[in-house]
Amino acid sequence: MSKQNPGVVILKTGSTYPGIKKQFGDFDEWFVRGLSKALDLTVVNAEAGELPGDPAAWDGIVITGSPAMVSDREPWSEKAAEWLAQAVDKAVPLLGVCYGHQLLAHALGGDVGYHPSGRESGTKRVELLASAQNDPLFRGMPDSFRAHLTHKQSVLRLPPSATLLGRNEFEPHQAFRVGKCAWGVQFHPEFSEGIMRAYLGVQAPELELEGFDSQAMIDAVTGAPEASGLLERFSAFVTENKSG
């Protein structure tokens, strides 16, 4: 058994708003903070056209969120989708978040586009289905938990091979798994309460135009420890998978 720490690549698919980046750092830094310190983490900028070589060379893969839209099918995004399909085929543990969740679904034959009811933003509840009870990543989690969310696009149709794990009243596809070890989650386990409030603050003018009460949404932000704990759970899965 190798004594080296598991090697995990963070596929960065964009950057946050400049003001939020100045205060909290960028997407990849939030994942670095949330993942286990026992992992050997490498950040690769997919948006800049970088890809991390053979997926099988990694013990785990994490795909970040992005201000981009999967349905735009930008060349860098399509190349990243092809790479993710290879990673799934090689059974490399993988966690896609928000854009990463949508990109994974798109890569495997699902449909991604604008949610017909518009935006979901703020701290919301996610419900796990019975299928999550025996899932390697979600088992042992409560049937319902709080999570931070912000998205306009969604997985409109899951890939044919996917198992649906979680949903809520707004979003029918909050979490899914493909194969033994590839997961997508629409919510943001890497967000802190401060980051969620900052997003709502930036979005406030648009939220008001869309008929939301932005201040009420900011006031409603609470901790989401179960959702945040998903990054430690994924870290543990990667470590156990590497050790065999």
KALIN-V132906 format. One line per field, one symbol per residue. psi: psi as a letter, one per 20 degrees, with the letter a starting at -180 (. if undefined). A space follows every 10 residues. Layout:
BEGIN
psi->???
END
This chain:
BEGIN
psi->ppiqqpoppo opjaqrqghh ghhiarghhh hhhhrqiiqo ppppnhhjjq qlbphiiqiq ppprrqirph ihlqghghhh ggghhggghj lpppoppdgh gghggghjjr ppapphjbqp qaorqppqrh hihjphhiqi qqhpqqqpqo qhqrohpqqh jqophqrahg oimhqrqpbh koqpphrnii prgggghggh ghiggggghj jqnhhhhghi prqmhgghih hhggghgggg hhi.
END
